[in-house]
Amino acid sequence: MNMEKKEKFMKNKILIILLALSLGLNIGVFAYSRFQPAALSVTADDLRLDDQEATVRAINKVKPSVVSIIVYDRQAVKNVNLGTGAITGASERVKKGSGTGFLISADGLILTNKHVVSVAGEKTAEYRVILNSGKEYYAQLIGKDPVNDFAVLKIFDKNLPFIELGDSDKLTPGTTVMAIGNALGHYQNSVTKGIISGLGRSVEAGDQLSGQAEVLDNVIQTDAEINPGNSGGPLIDLNGKVVGVNTAIDQSGSSIGFAIPINDAKGVITSVRENGRIIRSQLGVRYIMLTQELAKDKSLLRNSGAFITTGDGQPAVVPGSAAEKAGLKEGDIIYEVDGVKLENGKTLLGIIQRYKPGQKIGFKVRRGDKILVMVATLEEFK
């Protein structure tokens, strides 16, 4: 083959290769554009299906453990004998309220809200518990938590379904959650779904019946609808684990509900299992957790920590308490307890409840422009 033919052959070969590459590229682009949307659509459908299946699985896993609670009390009545006119006294059972709870052990321990069981007298109250299966029991009140909106009831049976506890410290905004409860006292095991809207909220929860209110620290905000009657029910994740206890709603807004983190209840559960009653540790201060806005308003030198202050006319430091013995004063800011800084949702109450009465804790305090290190021996909450 002469030089001219060789060059012509090489040019034709290169041209064929370029055409092949071009054709292959065009086919690839066509195939991608033709089939990729379908692939993306299938993936999106799969994700929606996975979310739906996970939701249904979680609900079915938890529902047998959720109970409806009906609270009764005794009410005095007068009976008049129409023949003689004689008046005699008696009492009758009346329904005072209803709520929700959930089984936390196979032998019948039930966790609920304190305000659910507090609508009746402690000595005269009766608690009827209805399982999802329809089976009914009368329950015994084990105790009310003196520092948080928890109460524990017990029904007497064995091999009962119970809920698995999650880890509320691992929650992040946007996490899918569901609230389950006895909505309006009529619709047993109603389920609503939403997300975690916020963490570390501080809210004032009130009871319309008693007119009493208390401040709840470090609560979970969710847009999963929490209706009257849902109080004491579980807030669960897609794994079917309870991450919070539904406790309050903000009636001035829409879909703004609150749940107490389940980790705040673990000390109560442990205490009941070990001691048969609720034992809580007490430092003996009234405080508010600081925010940047609050610190600025009060011209404080720190914008995080527990600011010791009066509330409802009560003293900031309880006389004779562990706090007073340690030297704490009104206006102090406790910002660290045993090396744990009180910030990012970590509250003084939450840290204190990790310890038992009689244990010593060390903490750092800002008092004006001074930093103080103190030690207190915790006492049992009375």
Helices and strands as residue ranges (DSSP letters): H 3-62, G 63-65, E 66-80, E 87-103, E 109-112, H 114-117, E 126-130, E 136-144, E 151-154, E 164-165, G 168-170, E 176-183, E 187-206, E 213-222, E 234-236, E 241-249, E 257-261, G 262-264, H 266-275, E 281-282, E 287-289, H 292-297, E 306-308, H 322-326, E 333-337, E 340-341, H 348-352, E 360-367, E 370-377, E 379-380
